[in-house]
Amino acid sequence: MTARYLAVRALMHQERDGYSNLVLDAELKKCDPPLSRRDAAFAASIFYTTLERQRLLDCCLDRFTRKPVAKLDAPVRAILRAGLAQAKFLDVPLPAAVNESVKLAKAFGKTSAAGMVNAVLRRAAAFDEATLTFAEPVEQLAVQYSLSDAVAALLYRDYGEEAFAIAEAFYHRGDTFIRVNTLKTGDEALADTLRAEGCEVRPGPWEHCLSVRFPASPAATKAFARGLFHVQGLASQFAAGCVDALPGQRVLDLCAAPGGKSLTLAEAMQNEGSLVSTDAVKSRLPLIEQAFARCGVTCGSVRAGDASRFDKTLGTFDRVLCDVPCSGIGVIGKKPDIRFKTLENLSSLVALQQKILQNAARYLAQNGRLVYSTCTINVNENEDQVRAFCENHPEFHVVAPQTVPEGAVAGKWGTLFLPHKTASDGFFTAILERV
């Protein structure tokens, strides 16, 4: 099996069901013999690039097909999209992209479509998408950056012309950021250990944060297996840092799975005190438990719990973090599936977020600190939520963070990370304390 064949098969699978990362992993595991690391990386590149550019690819292809790409047979549709993605965005020479796509049409039993694939790809690859015209900016944003109409409309509503820079930033992936496990090692020692494993390591923007280029998966390193670090984006690290957890305190992490923020909290506590990590999805609780075991966290306990419902058996806490379920628009760069969200359930999600925030405040001890965070840049899920909470709870006020990362904006209702300004995920964090 070739990398291109696997990518096309994964694209067909993706259309039927599943999250993109799980779909690709499942297809890679079916390979016998397995693809080489290089071929697997190429297959992944084709797969994700095609998903991330799908609306633009279809717009170009539709100009040269007799019927819309969306109505073609699934294998032909996937082959055309993947072939054009290679030619336009992966620097694959056009003859190679076309010839291999023709071979794929035959391999998938679509020999009768081979000629069409050849002709359409050659013409679509030569088409300059910059000449496309649109009736309105939202349509241009949606097509040019392969977003659903709903996601494009939301971004343009909140950010206007800046939405184009935000959408462009989702395509630019930087280094992987990790959090040093200070329970087991230090910044310099871990950097040396990772370099010995073939990684490129640079200091991050703050203490115990490193920027790393891994030769393969971070989880494949011996340092990861030893629990010397965990992968955590800059904005997520910032949110956990805003909790200001201290040794000996009682700390509650609501909506904690898969556990990255809980690990950062435990390390800040120096493994002293009591950290309770809860999540409503029971199947995700083992992820937190495994993370604790790997990293040597003994101050933490894991419990199933609905963050929107008060559980008096938990008691009170000095610090509470609620990283609530959200639309995820800030992490489109990592999760291409979010590009296609219809957002039809957004109002009920916003209501749930407010319920979680209101409930979280009930666990807070006097003089405690509550941190609300999301991985979205939707104003309704961020600033509006904190404003509504403070209107209903005048005893609370928003506290400015001690330091604000470059590019992030600390406003009246919280700190916003926009990907084109911070070179990170889109994220929002608000620190709340009682007056």
Secondary structure as GFF3:
##gff-version 3
##sequence-region A 1 435
A	DSSP	alpha_helix	3	16	.	.	.	ID=ss1
A	DSSP	alpha_helix	20	30	.	.	.	ID=ss2
A	DSSP	alpha_helix	37	52	.	.	.	ID=ss3
A	DSSP	alpha_helix	54	62	.	.	.	ID=ss4
A	DSSP	three_ten_helix	69	71	.	.	.	ID=ss5
A	DSSP	alpha_helix	74	89	.	.	.	ID=ss6
A	DSSP	alpha_helix	94	107	.	.	.	ID=ss7
A	DSSP	three_ten_helix	111	113	.	.	.	ID=ss8
A	DSSP	alpha_helix	114	126	.	.	.	ID=ss9
A	DSSP	three_ten_helix	129	131	.	.	.	ID=ss10
A	DSSP	alpha_helix	137	144	.	.	.	ID=ss11
A	DSSP	alpha_helix	149	159	.	.	.	ID=ss12
A	DSSP	alpha_helix	162	169	.	.	.	ID=ss13
A	DSSP	beta_strand	176	180	.	.	.	ID=ss14
A	DSSP	alpha_helix	187	196	.	.	.	ID=ss15
A	DSSP	beta_strand	200	203	.	.	.	ID=ss16
A	DSSP	beta_strand	209	213	.	.	.	ID=ss17
A	DSSP	three_ten_helix	218	220	.	.	.	ID=ss18
A	DSSP	alpha_helix	222	225	.	.	.	ID=ss19
A	DSSP	beta_strand	229	231	.	.	.	ID=ss20
A	DSSP	alpha_helix	234	242	.	.	.	ID=ss21
A	DSSP	beta_strand	250	254	.	.	.	ID=ss22
A	DSSP	alpha_helix	260	268	.	.	.	ID=ss23
A	DSSP	beta_strand	274	279	.	.	.	ID=ss24
A	DSSP	three_ten_helix	282	284	.	.	.	ID=ss25
A	DSSP	alpha_helix	285	295	.	.	.	ID=ss26
A	DSSP	beta_strand	300	304	.	.	.	ID=ss27
A	DSSP	three_ten_helix	312	314	.	.	.	ID=ss28
A	DSSP	beta_strand	317	323	.	.	.	ID=ss29
A	DSSP	three_ten_helix	329	331	.	.	.	ID=ss30
A	DSSP	three_ten_helix	336	340	.	.	.	ID=ss31
A	DSSP	alpha_helix	346	362	.	.	.	ID=ss32
A	DSSP	beta_strand	364	374	.	.	.	ID=ss33
A	DSSP	three_ten_helix	379	381	.	.	.	ID=ss34
A	DSSP	alpha_helix	383	392	.	.	.	ID=ss35
A	DSSP	beta_strand	396	399	.	.	.	ID=ss36
A	DSSP	beta_strand	409	411	.	.	.	ID=ss37
A	DSSP	beta_strand	414	417	.	.	.	ID=ss38
A	DSSP	alpha_helix	419	422	.	.	.	ID=ss39
A	DSSP	beta_strand	427	434	.	.	.	ID=ss40
###
